[in-house]
Amino acid sequence: MNPLLERLMRKATRLTQVGQLQEATRAIQRALGGVADAGTRATDRTTATPAANDEARVIDVEARFVEPATAPAPETPPAPPPTAREAGVEQWSDGLFAHQHRPIAYKLFVPGTQAVGPRPLVVMLHGCTQNPDDFAAGTRMNQLARENGFLVLYPAQTQHANASKCWNWFKSQHQQRGRGEPALLAALTQSVIDAHDVDPERIYVAGLSAGGAMADILGRSYPDLFAAVGVHSGLPSGAASDLMSAMAAMKSGPSAAASHMTGGPGVPTIVFHGDADGTVHARNGEAVAQAALAAQDGAATQVQASDGRSAQGRAYTRRVHVDAHGRAAVEQWLLHGAGHAWSGGSARGSYTDPSGPDASAEMLRFFLSHRNVTAAATP
């Protein structure tokens, strides 16, 4: 690390530890060459139908990756506001975290409802061009958290890591445990668990598009950390290994050659995908569900296939597979006529389809039916 970068990173760490998050963020931005803040305001508030050139924006060849130094610096704990643990005080706060020399900004929602005991945590991974504020507004997950008493963590991808602020799901160094973005996101999640009264058996992750693809990777890479996964308009783990294969998978679905990479422990998974998605083909949603089902090692069988229609008129088909204990192990929602957008979301956020069934509420229902009894103390 060059001396200037090292000094700025040390300064950012000191500022974070004393709670001066804005100053710390500016120091990180200077260290990374003036990258814009990845989590302050939404830039695209359109709904349902992405622009014609979205496919080119979803992933970007300029994605960067830097291997950690031989002797990584000590981990930087998050710096929650002084009142984050106070009962009855709602928090919607900015944070900054670093792991293996990689900084990441995030937003954390802590509901003000009185907690009887440790509370669940849902990690929400935004899609390309989005940020935590935009994603929270579009999914309305904070409202559900307020009503049901769980925490929500929104990591923020930076333009330094990917020019379109996509999670780098399509690069091999970001597809496995202990490396790249999965390691960073798992460490950030664990830091929030340690800093707040969070139940380690009820940690869940969900995402949209590139965020959905990364959520699937996290579930496969850290089954000891995440009890269940939600993938909306995303791609299966191992669908691509570079830019060209990523574009092909997005256009037509994952290839047969990529299917051998989708193995891993079976983590309960719920999938939403529109059959008119022009950005990420619906075959990817089917592949996510099938890979999750295969990973159950024969312990889940299909017990229900039903058609329905949301109150706003969106038709859908829902398939449920249950495990030996009668719990839904894999649940798949195919949204008829829907594009690349969060089903049942609010028009206040980008890439939402208010006419669809409420994906946030259905994911929460699915999540809370599962506990991770093998949850480890650290990722």
The 8 nearest C-alpha neighbors of each residue, nearest first, counted from 0:
[[1, 5, 2, 4, 68, 3, 100, 6],
 [0, 2, 4, 3, 5, 6, 30, 7],
 [3, 1, 5, 4, 6, 0, 7, 8],
 [4, 2, 6, 5, 1, 7, 30, 0],
 [3, 5, 30, 7, 1, 6, 2, 8],
 [4, 6, 2, 8, 3, 7, 0, 1],
 [7, 5, 9, 3, 8, 4, 2, 10],
 [6, 8, 10, 4, 9, 5, 30, 26],
 [7, 9, 11, 5, 10, 6, 4, 12],
 [10, 8, 12, 6, 11, 7, 5, 13],
 [9, 11, 7, 13, 8, 12, 6, 14],
 [12, 10, 23, 8, 14, 9, 26, 13],
 [11, 13, 9, 15, 10, 14, 8, 16],
 [14, 12, 10, 16, 15, 11, 9, 17],
 [13, 15, 19, 11, 23, 17, 16, 12],
 [16, 14, 18, 12, 13, 17, 20, 19],
 [15, 17, 13, 14, 18, 78, 12, 77],
 [18, 16, 14, 15, 19, 13, 78, 20],
 [17, 19, 15, 20, 16, 78, 14, 80],
 [20, 18, 14, 15, 22, 21, 17, 23],
 [19, 21, 23, 22, 15, 18, 24, 14],
 [22, 20, 24, 23, 19, 25, 26, 14],
 [21, 23, 25, 24, 20, 19, 26, 14],
 [24, 22, 11, 20, 26, 14, 21, 25],
 [23, 25, 27, 21, 26, 22, 20, 28],
 [24, 26, 28, 22, 27, 23, 29, 21],
 [27, 25, 23, 29, 24, 28, 11, 7],
 [28, 26, 30, 24, 25, 29, 11, 31],
 [29, 27, 33, 25, 31, 34, 30, 26],
 [28, 30, 33, 26, 32, 27, 31, 25],
 [31, 29, 27, 4, 28, 32, 7, 26],
 [32, 30, 28, 29, 33, 27, 34, 159],
 [33, 31, 29, 30, 34, 28, 159, 27],
 [32, 34, 28, 29, 31, 35, 30, 27],
 [33, 35, 28, 32, 159, 31, 158, 36],
 [34, 36, 37, 33, 28, 158, 157, 159],
 [37, 35, 38, 39, 34, 157, 28, 24],
 [38, 36, 157, 155, 156, 35, 130, 39],
 [37, 39, 130, 131, 155, 36, 40, 132],
 [38, 40, 37, 36, 132, 41, 130, 131],
 [41, 39, 132, 38, 42, 133, 130, 131],
 [40, 42, 133, 43, 130, 129, 132, 44],
 [41, 43, 40, 44, 129, 128, 133, 349],
 [42, 44, 349, 45, 41, 129, 348, 128],
 [45, 43, 349, 348, 347, 46, 42, 41],
 [46, 44, 349, 43, 350, 47, 346, 348],
 [47, 45, 350, 351, 349, 346, 48, 352],
 [46, 48, 352, 351, 340, 350, 338, 49],
 [49, 47, 46, 338, 50, 339, 350, 340],
 [50, 48, 53, 51, 47, 350, 339, 46],
 [49, 51, 53, 52, 48, 54, 45, 278],
 [50, 52, 53, 49, 54, 48, 55, 277],
 [51, 53, 54, 50, 55, 56, 49, 57],
 [54, 52, 56, 55, 50, 51, 57, 49],
 [53, 55, 57, 56, 278, 52, 51, 58],
 [54, 56, 53, 52, 57, 58, 59, 246],
 [57, 55, 53, 54, 58, 163, 59, 52],
 [56, 58, 54, 127, 55, 53, 165, 163],
 [59, 57, 56, 165, 55, 163, 60, 242],
 [58, 60, 61, 62, 162, 56, 161, 163],
 [59, 61, 62, 242, 58, 161, 162, 63],
 [60, 62, 59, 63, 161, 162, 160, 58],
 [63, 61, 161, 60, 160, 59, 162, 64],
 [64, 62, 160, 61, 161, 65, 159, 60],
 [65, 63, 66, 62, 160, 179, 172, 173],
 [64, 66, 67, 63, 179, 101, 68, 100],
 [65, 67, 68, 64, 179, 178, 99, 100],
 [68, 66, 99, 65, 71, 100, 69, 70],
 [67, 69, 70, 71, 66, 99, 100, 0],
 [70, 68, 71, 67, 66, 72, 99, 100],
 [69, 71, 68, 72, 67, 99, 73, 100],
 [72, 70, 68, 99, 69, 67, 73, 100],
 [71, 73, 74, 70, 99, 100, 98, 68],
 [74, 72, 75, 71, 99, 98, 100, 70],
 [75, 73, 98, 76, 72, 97, 99, 71],
 [74, 76, 97, 96, 73, 77, 98, 12],
 [77, 75, 74, 96, 190, 78, 97, 16],
 [78, 76, 96, 79, 95, 94, 190, 75],
 [77, 79, 18, 16, 15, 94, 76, 80],
 [80, 78, 77, 83, 81, 94, 18, 194],
 [79, 81, 83, 82, 78, 18, 92, 90],
 [82, 80, 83, 79, 84, 18, 85, 78],
 [81, 83, 85, 80, 84, 88, 79, 90],
 [84, 82, 80, 85, 81, 79, 90, 109],
 [85, 83, 82, 86, 195, 81, 196, 88],
 [86, 84, 82, 83, 88, 87, 81, 111],
 [87, 85, 88, 113, 84, 111, 114, 112],
 [86, 88, 111, 112, 113, 85, 89, 110],
 [89, 87, 111, 86, 85, 90, 110, 82],
 [90, 88, 111, 110, 109, 87, 91, 112],
 [89, 91, 109, 108, 92, 88, 110, 83],
 [92, 90, 108, 107, 109, 106, 89, 93],
 [91, 93, 107, 106, 90, 94, 108, 80],
 [94, 92, 106, 105, 107, 95, 91, 104],
 [93, 95, 105, 104, 106, 78, 77, 92],
 [94, 96, 104, 103, 77, 105, 15, 20],
 [95, 97, 77, 103, 102, 75, 104, 76],
 [98, 96, 102, 101, 75, 103, 100, 74],
 [97, 99, 101, 100, 74, 183, 102, 75],
 [98, 100, 101, 71, 67, 72, 97, 74],
 [101, 99, 98, 97, 67, 102, 71, 72],
 [100, 102, 98, 97, 99, 103, 183, 67],
 [103, 101, 97, 96, 100, 98, 104, 95],
 [104, 102, 96, 95, 97, 105, 155, 101],
 [105, 103, 95, 155, 94, 154, 96, 102],
 [106, 104, 154, 94, 155, 153, 93, 95],
 [105, 107, 93, 153, 92, 94, 152, 131],
 [106, 108, 152, 92, 91, 151, 153, 109],
 [107, 109, 91, 151, 90, 150, 110, 152],
 [108, 110, 90, 150, 89, 107, 91, 111],
 [111, 109, 89, 145, 112, 148, 108, 90],
 [110, 112, 89, 87, 88, 113, 109, 86],
 [113, 111, 87, 110, 148, 114, 145, 86],
 [112, 114, 87, 86, 111, 115, 148, 110],
 [115, 113, 116, 112, 118, 148, 117, 86],
 [114, 116, 113, 117, 118, 112, 148, 86],
 [117, 115, 114, 118, 196, 198, 197, 113],
 [118, 116, 198, 197, 196, 119, 114, 115],
 [117, 119, 197, 198, 149, 116, 196, 120],
 [120, 118, 201, 149, 198, 197, 202, 150],
 [119, 121, 150, 202, 151, 149, 203, 201],
 [122, 120, 203, 151, 204, 202, 152, 150],
 [121, 123, 204, 152, 151, 203, 153, 205],
 [122, 124, 153, 205, 206, 204, 152, 121],
 [125, 123, 206, 210, 205, 153, 154, 122],
 [126, 124, 210, 207, 134, 206, 129, 130],
 [127, 125, 210, 207, 208, 209, 129, 165],
 [126, 128, 165, 164, 129, 57, 163, 209],
 [129, 127, 163, 164, 126, 130, 165, 57],
 [130, 128, 127, 126, 125, 133, 41, 134],
 [129, 131, 38, 133, 132, 155, 134, 37],
 [132, 130, 134, 153, 133, 38, 135, 155],
 [133, 131, 135, 134, 130, 136, 40, 41],
 [132, 134, 41, 348, 136, 130, 131, 135],
 [135, 133, 131, 137, 136, 132, 125, 138],
 [134, 136, 132, 138, 133, 137, 139, 131],
 [135, 137, 348, 133, 139, 134, 138, 347],
 [348, 136, 138, 345, 134, 344, 135, 139],
 [137, 139, 344, 140, 135, 136, 134, 359],
 [140, 138, 136, 141, 142, 135, 137, 143],
 [139, 141, 143, 138, 142, 135, 144, 359],
 [142, 140, 144, 143, 139, 145, 135, 108],
 [141, 143, 145, 144, 140, 139, 146, 147],
 [144, 142, 146, 140, 141, 145, 147, 139],
 [145, 143, 141, 149, 147, 148, 142, 146],
 [144, 146, 110, 142, 143, 148, 147, 141],
 [145, 147, 143, 144, 148, 142, 112, 110],
 [148, 146, 144, 145, 143, 149, 112, 142],
 [147, 149, 144, 145, 146, 110, 112, 118],
 [150, 148, 119, 144, 118, 120, 147, 151],
 [149, 151, 120, 109, 108, 119, 121, 144],
 [152, 150, 121, 108, 120, 107, 122, 153],
 [151, 153, 107, 122, 123, 106, 121, 154],
 [152, 154, 123, 106, 131, 105, 122, 107],
 [155, 153, 105, 104, 152, 124, 106, 156],
 [156, 154, 105, 104, 37, 38, 130, 131],
 [155, 157, 164, 37, 166, 165, 154, 158],
 [158, 156, 37, 159, 164, 160, 161, 155],
 [157, 159, 162, 161, 164, 160, 163, 34],
 [158, 160, 157, 161, 34, 162, 63, 31],
 [161, 159, 63, 158, 157, 62, 162, 156],
 [162, 160, 62, 158, 164, 163, 159, 165],
 [161, 163, 158, 164, 59, 159, 61, 62],
 [162, 164, 128, 165, 161, 127, 56, 158],
 [165, 163, 161, 158, 156, 127, 157, 128],
 [166, 164, 127, 163, 161, 209, 167, 58],
 [165, 167, 209, 168, 210, 156, 213, 164],
 [166, 168, 169, 170, 165, 173, 62, 161],
 [169, 167, 213, 166, 170, 212, 173, 174],
 [168, 170, 239, 240, 167, 241, 245, 171],
 [171, 169, 240, 241, 173, 172, 168, 167],
 [170, 172, 174, 173, 240, 169, 175, 241],
 [173, 171, 170, 174, 179, 178, 175, 64],
 [174, 172, 179, 171, 180, 170, 175, 168],
 [175, 173, 171, 172, 216, 168, 170, 181],
 [176, 174, 220, 173, 178, 177, 181, 172],
 [175, 177, 220, 178, 182, 181, 221, 174],
 [176, 178, 182, 175, 181, 179, 183, 220],
 [179, 177, 182, 176, 175, 172, 173, 181],
 [178, 180, 173, 182, 181, 172, 183, 177],
 [179, 181, 183, 173, 182, 184, 178, 167],
 [182, 180, 184, 183, 179, 217, 185, 173],
 [183, 181, 177, 178, 185, 180, 184, 179],
 [182, 184, 180, 186, 181, 185, 98, 187],
 [185, 183, 187, 181, 186, 182, 180, 188],
 [184, 186, 188, 182, 187, 183, 181, 378],
 [185, 187, 189, 183, 188, 184, 182, 190],
 [188, 186, 184, 190, 189, 185, 183, 191],
 [189, 187, 185, 191, 186, 190, 184, 192],
 [188, 190, 192, 186, 191, 187, 193, 185],
 [189, 191, 187, 193, 192, 188, 194, 186],
 [192, 190, 194, 188, 193, 189, 195, 187],
 [191, 193, 189, 197, 190, 195, 194, 188],
 [194, 192, 190, 191, 195, 189, 196, 197],
 [193, 195, 191, 192, 190, 196, 79, 77],
 [196, 194, 192, 197, 193, 191, 84, 83],
 [195, 197, 117, 118, 198, 192, 194, 193],
 [198, 196, 118, 117, 192, 195, 119, 199],
 [197, 199, 117, 118, 200, 119, 201, 196],
 [200, 198, 201, 197, 202, 374, 192, 224],
 [199, 201, 371, 370, 198, 374, 372, 202],
 [202, 200, 119, 370, 199, 198, 226, 371],
 [201, 203, 120, 225, 226, 119, 121, 200],
 [204, 202, 121, 225, 227, 226, 228, 122],
 [203, 205, 122, 228, 121, 214, 123, 229],
 [206, 204, 229, 123, 214, 228, 230, 211],
 [205, 207, 211, 210, 124, 123, 230, 214],
 [206, 208, 211, 210, 231, 126, 125, 232],
 [207, 209, 233, 232, 211, 210, 126, 231],
 [210, 208, 212, 126, 211, 166, 165, 233],
 [211, 209, 206, 124, 207, 213, 126, 125],
 [206, 210, 212, 207, 230, 233, 208, 214],
 [211, 213, 234, 233, 209, 215, 210, 214],
 [212, 214, 216, 210, 215, 211, 168, 217],
 [215, 213, 211, 217, 216, 212, 205, 206],
 [214, 216, 218, 212, 213, 217, 236, 219],
 [217, 215, 213, 236, 219, 214, 218, 220],
 [218, 216, 220, 214, 219, 215, 221, 181],
 [217, 219, 215, 221, 222, 216, 220, 225],
 [218, 220, 216, 217, 263, 221, 222, 264],
 [219, 221, 176, 217, 218, 175, 216, 222],
 [222, 220, 223, 224, 218, 217, 219, 225],
 [223, 221, 225, 224, 218, 219, 220, 266],
 [222, 224, 374, 221, 375, 373, 225, 371],
 [223, 225, 221, 222, 374, 378, 375, 226],
 [226, 224, 202, 203, 222, 227, 218, 223],
 [225, 227, 371, 370, 202, 203, 201, 369],
 [228, 226, 267, 203, 225, 266, 268, 366],
 [227, 229, 268, 204, 205, 203, 218, 267],
 [228, 230, 205, 269, 268, 270, 204, 362],
 [231, 229, 211, 270, 206, 233, 205, 269],
 [230, 232, 271, 207, 233, 211, 270, 272],
 [233, 231, 272, 208, 207, 271, 339, 279],
 [234, 232, 208, 211, 212, 231, 230, 209],
 [233, 235, 212, 283, 284, 287, 238, 236],
 [236, 234, 287, 238, 212, 237, 286, 215],
 [235, 237, 216, 261, 238, 215, 212, 234],
 [236, 238, 260, 261, 239, 257, 235, 240],
 [239, 237, 253, 257, 235, 236, 248, 234],
 [240, 238, 245, 244, 169, 237, 241, 257],
 [239, 241, 170, 169, 171, 244, 245, 237],
 [240, 242, 170, 244, 169, 243, 239, 245],
 [241, 243, 245, 244, 246, 60, 169, 240],
 [244, 242, 246, 245, 241, 247, 239, 240],
 [243, 245, 247, 239, 246, 241, 242, 248],
 [246, 244, 239, 242, 248, 243, 247, 169],
 [245, 247, 249, 243, 244, 248, 250, 242],
 [246, 248, 244, 250, 245, 249, 251, 243],
 [249, 247, 252, 253, 245, 251, 250, 246],
 [248, 250, 279, 246, 247, 280, 252, 251],
 [249, 251, 247, 248, 280, 279, 246, 252],
 [252, 250, 248, 280, 249, 247, 253, 282],
 [251, 253, 248, 282, 283, 280, 249, 250],
 [254, 252, 248, 238, 257, 283, 255, 251],
 [255, 253, 256, 257, 252, 258, 248, 238],
 [254, 256, 258, 257, 253, 259, 238, 252],
 [257, 255, 254, 258, 259, 253, 260, 238],
 [256, 258, 254, 255, 238, 259, 260, 237],
 [257, 259, 255, 260, 261, 256, 254, 237],
 [260, 258, 257, 261, 256, 262, 255, 237],
 [261, 259, 237, 258, 257, 262, 236, 238],
 [262, 260, 237, 236, 258, 259, 290, 263],
 [263, 261, 260, 259, 294, 264, 290, 219],
 [262, 264, 219, 294, 265, 261, 220, 260],
 [265, 263, 294, 219, 266, 222, 262, 295],
 [264, 266, 294, 295, 291, 263, 267, 219],
 [265, 267, 227, 268, 264, 218, 222, 226],
 [268, 266, 328, 227, 329, 228, 265, 269],
 [267, 269, 228, 329, 227, 229, 266, 330],
 [270, 268, 330, 229, 329, 331, 230, 228],
 [269, 271, 331, 230, 231, 229, 332, 330],
 [272, 270, 231, 332, 333, 331, 232, 230],
 [273, 271, 232, 333, 284, 231, 334, 281],
 [274, 272, 337, 334, 338, 276, 275, 333],
 [273, 275, 281, 335, 276, 336, 334, 337],
 [276, 274, 338, 336, 337, 273, 277, 335],
 [277, 275, 338, 339, 273, 274, 278, 280],
 [278, 276, 279, 275, 280, 338, 339, 250],
 [277, 279, 54, 276, 339, 280, 249, 250],
 [280, 278, 249, 276, 277, 250, 281, 232],
 [279, 281, 282, 250, 249, 276, 251, 252],
 [280, 282, 283, 274, 284, 272, 273, 276],
 [283, 281, 252, 285, 280, 284, 286, 251],
 [282, 284, 286, 234, 252, 281, 285, 280],
 [285, 283, 287, 281, 286, 282, 272, 288],
 [284, 286, 282, 288, 283, 287, 289, 281],
 [285, 287, 283, 289, 284, 288, 290, 282],
 [288, 286, 235, 284, 290, 285, 289, 291],
 [289, 287, 291, 285, 286, 290, 292, 284],
 [288, 290, 292, 286, 291, 287, 293, 285],
 [291, 289, 293, 287, 292, 288, 286, 294],
 [292, 290, 294, 288, 289, 293, 265, 287],
 [291, 293, 289, 295, 290, 294, 288, 329],
 [294, 292, 290, 295, 291, 296, 289, 297],
 [293, 295, 265, 291, 296, 292, 264, 290],
 [294, 296, 265, 292, 293, 298, 297, 299],
 [297, 295, 294, 298, 293, 292, 265, 299],
 [296, 298, 299, 295, 293, 300, 292, 294],
 [297, 299, 322, 295, 296, 323, 300, 321],
 [300, 298, 322, 321, 297, 320, 295, 328],
 [299, 301, 320, 321, 302, 322, 298, 297],
 [302, 300, 320, 319, 303, 321, 299, 318],
 [301, 303, 320, 319, 300, 321, 304, 318],
 [304, 302, 319, 318, 301, 305, 320, 317],
 [305, 303, 318, 317, 319, 302, 306, 316],
 [304, 306, 317, 316, 303, 318, 307, 315],
 [307, 305, 316, 315, 317, 304, 308, 314],
 [308, 306, 315, 314, 316, 305, 309, 317],
 [307, 309, 314, 313, 312, 315, 310, 306],
 [308, 310, 356, 312, 313, 311, 355, 314],
 [309, 311, 312, 308, 313, 356, 354, 355],
 [312, 310, 354, 309, 313, 355, 308, 353],
 [311, 313, 309, 310, 308, 314, 354, 355],
 [312, 314, 355, 309, 308, 354, 311, 315],
 [315, 313, 308, 335, 307, 312, 334, 309],
 [314, 316, 334, 335, 307, 333, 306, 308],
 [315, 317, 306, 333, 305, 332, 307, 334],
 [318, 316, 332, 305, 331, 304, 306, 333],
 [317, 319, 304, 331, 303, 330, 305, 332],
 [320, 318, 330, 303, 301, 329, 302, 327],
 [321, 319, 301, 300, 329, 327, 299, 302],
 [320, 322, 327, 299, 328, 326, 325, 300],
 [323, 321, 299, 298, 325, 324, 326, 328],
 [322, 324, 325, 298, 299, 321, 326, 300],
 [325, 323, 322, 326, 321, 327, 298, 299],
 [324, 326, 322, 321, 323, 327, 328, 299],
 [327, 325, 321, 322, 324, 328, 368, 323],
 [326, 328, 321, 320, 329, 319, 322, 330],
 [329, 327, 267, 321, 322, 320, 326, 268],
 [330, 328, 268, 320, 327, 267, 269, 319],
 [329, 331, 319, 269, 318, 270, 320, 268],
 [330, 332, 270, 318, 317, 269, 271, 288],
 [331, 333, 317, 271, 316, 270, 334, 272],
 [334, 332, 316, 272, 315, 273, 271, 335],
 [335, 333, 273, 315, 337, 272, 274, 332],
 [336, 334, 315, 314, 274, 337, 273, 333],
 [335, 337, 275, 274, 334, 273, 338, 313],
 [338, 336, 273, 275, 335, 334, 274, 276],
 [339, 337, 276, 275, 273, 340, 48, 47],
 [338, 340, 276, 278, 232, 48, 47, 273],
 [339, 341, 350, 351, 47, 352, 338, 342],
 [342, 340, 351, 344, 352, 350, 343, 231],
 [343, 341, 355, 352, 358, 344, 357, 356],
 [344, 342, 357, 353, 355, 356, 352, 354],
 [345, 343, 353, 138, 351, 137, 342, 341],
 [344, 346, 137, 347, 353, 348, 351, 138],
 [345, 347, 348, 46, 351, 137, 344, 353],
 [348, 346, 345, 137, 136, 44, 349, 133],
 [137, 349, 347, 133, 136, 346, 44, 345],
 [348, 350, 44, 45, 46, 43, 351, 137],
 [351, 349, 340, 46, 47, 341, 45, 348],
 [350, 352, 340, 341, 47, 46, 344, 349],
 [351, 353, 47, 342, 354, 340, 343, 344],
 [354, 352, 343, 344, 355, 345, 351, 342],
 [355, 353, 311, 352, 313, 343, 312, 356],
 [354, 356, 343, 342, 313, 353, 309, 352],
 [357, 355, 343, 309, 342, 358, 354, 313],
 [356, 358, 343, 360, 359, 342, 361, 355],
 [359, 357, 361, 342, 360, 362, 356, 343],
 [360, 358, 362, 357, 361, 363, 138, 140],
 [359, 361, 363, 362, 357, 358, 364, 143],
 [362, 360, 364, 358, 363, 359, 365, 357],
 [363, 361, 365, 359, 364, 360, 358, 366],
 [362, 364, 366, 360, 365, 361, 367, 359],
 [365, 363, 361, 362, 367, 366, 360, 368],
 [364, 366, 362, 363, 368, 367, 361, 269],
 [367, 365, 363, 368, 364, 369, 227, 362],
 [366, 368, 369, 364, 365, 363, 201, 370],
 [367, 369, 366, 365, 364, 370, 326, 327],
 [370, 368, 367, 366, 226, 371, 227, 365],
 [371, 369, 200, 201, 226, 372, 368, 367],
 [370, 372, 200, 226, 374, 373, 201, 369],
 [371, 373, 374, 370, 200, 226, 223, 199],
 [374, 372, 371, 223, 375, 200, 224, 222],
 [375, 373, 223, 371, 224, 372, 200, 199],
 [376, 374, 377, 223, 373, 224, 378, 199],
 [375, 377, 374, 378, 199, 189, 224, 223],
 [376, 378, 375, 189, 224, 186, 374, 223],
 [377, 185, 224, 186, 189, 375, 221, 376]]
